[in-house]
Amino acid sequence: MSSPSFKFITIDVFTKTRYTGNPLAIVTIPQGHQPSLSQERKQIIAKEFNLSETVFLHEASRQDEKNSWTISIFTTDAELPWAGHPTIGSACHVLSCLSNSSTTGSEENVLGTLLTKAGPIPITYHPTTQTASATIPFNLHVHTSLVPLSHVNACNMQHPGLGSHQLQYLYPIVSIVKGVSFVLIDLPDVAALGCISAAATAARSVEKVNGKLDEGWRDGFVGFYYYVRCGNNGKVGEAVQHLRTRMLEPSIANGEDAATGSAASALAAYLTLEEAKPGETRIYAIVQGVEMGRRSEIGVEVTLKEGEDRGVEKVVLSGSAVGVTEGTIII
């Protein structure tokens, strides 16, 4: 008897240009084949692809689930309940296929739902711009403690070029969901951003930050998200806020991620919460991965609740994706 096999593709996410953005593998599991692919086997396959994340896309089993797909997301080490670039990459893949096969006209937006461990995620594909958007699950939490410069300096700022810049001394820690947290580090300019050394990232600094997380929010993923405000790029009346970013964390390949939708969402939500009025919506265009040679363009739209409760009402993540490889993986 021959071994079972499944089709896969790899795509670059948060970009329209191949070999930039953040790579993602998507393995399609046809109806009725779930038992032949255990959690352990999925983890092995994710290690084989050796990308930051691999998605296993389960085809719908009932007619009423036609525009609904269950996905599971794996890093090389563990399964994640939710992550940004796998969500946008999966949305672009499944909904662009529906758009291309639609008989009602390719210019119409296509709607669907991704079913994740974090809950259902409404997704939309916009054929005219070739982008997908997702109303992401979140449980935003700004931690009580701030991270001192000494903690960050221990892992990320071992570069003499930063000595001449006037840096903040304390940085906030923000969780977009429980178990996914980021230290948000505001830098003065793009030159300072380029001075950050990914090679200097150390696990001991993640441990220090874990110790500063609020009770009940400790452990899980902790990243260091550096950002520079670029304003409105000099365009009169431009409502979009432009940011340049880098995300460093010692356990990922090369210590740096080309595009991090969860970090971008955490940053955009935090800035909106700090600066916007109740009921206001802020739009952010975030560019990440430039220093890695993998420029990524991430869109985030954040809406605050009305009234005195200044909580976040909604976070919408958006971006594009482009196919790179396709093939068959043998189980």
Residue, then its C-alpha position, 0 to 999 in steps of 0.5 A: m500500500s502506498s503512503p498517503s500524500f497531501k498537496f502543499i504550497t508555500i507563499d510569501v505573506f504581507t507582500k505582492t513580490r516573491y522572495t520578500g515578506n514572510p514565508l508560509a507553508i500551507v498543507t491541504i488535508p482533504q475531507g476524511h483524511q484527518p485521522s491519517l495526520s496526527q498532531e505529532r505528525k503535523q509537528i514533524i512536518a512543520k519541522e521539515f518545512n523549517l519555516s516560522e509557521t506551517v498551516f494545516l488547512h482542513e477542507a470543509s466536510r459539510q455543504d454549509e461550511k463551504n466558505s469555512w475552513t479549519i486551520s491549525i498553525f504550527t511553529t517548528d516547536a509547538e502549535l499556536p492558537w492564532a498567529g498573524h501571517p498564517t491567518i492572512g496567508s490562509a485567507c489570501h489562499v482560500l478566498s482568492c481561489l474562490s474569487n478566481s472561480s466565481t461566476t458573479g464577477s471577480e471584482e466582488n469581495v469574497l467572505g469566509t471564516l477561518l476556524t482556529k484554536a482561538g475561535p472563528i476569524p471572519i475574513t474578506y478578500h478584496p480582488t481589486t487590491q489583492t489583499a485579505s483582511a481578518t477581524i482578529p481575536f484579541n484579549l489586549h492587556v497592557h502590563t503594569s510593569l515597564v521594562p527598563l533599558s537595562h533589560v533590553n540592552a542585555c539582548n538587543m542594543q549591543h551596538p555603538g551606533l545607539g549610544s548617540h540616540q536619546l532613547q526612552y528608558l522604560y518600555p511597555i509590555v503588551s499582550i495581544v492574547k494571553g501567551v503572546s506578549f511584546v515589549l514595545i520599544d520606541l526608537p527615534d529614527v530609522a537609523a537607530l532601527g538599523c543599528i539593532s543587532a539581532a545576533a545580540t538577542a539572548a534568552r535571559s532577557v526573555e526570562k527577565v520580561n516573563g518575570k515582569l508580566d502580570e500574574g496570570w499572564r506569565d510564560g508563553f511567547v515574548g518578543f521585542y518589537y522596535y518601531v519608528r513613527c514615520g508620520n503620514n509620509g508628508k502627504v497632506g490629509e493622509a489619515v494613515q499612520h506609517l511605522r517602520t518596525r523590527m521584531l526580535e526573539p531568540s528562539i526564531a531563525n536568525g533571531e528576527d521575524a520578517a513580518t509579525g502580524s500579532a506584534a503589529s496588532a499589539l502595537a497598533a492597539y496600544l498606540t490607539l488606546e493611548e492616543a485616540k478618542p473613544g469611538e475613533t478608528r486609527i489606520y496603520a501601515i507598518v513596514q517590517g523586514v527591510e533589514m533582513g531583505r524581506r520587506s513586508e507591508i502590514g495593515v492594521e485598523v483599530t477601533l475603540k469602544e464608545g463612551e467612557d470605557r476606552g477599551v478596544e472594540k475591534v482589530v482588523l489585520s490586512g495584507s497580501a500574499v503571493g505563491v512561490t512553490e507547490g508540491t506533494i508531501i508524503i506522510 
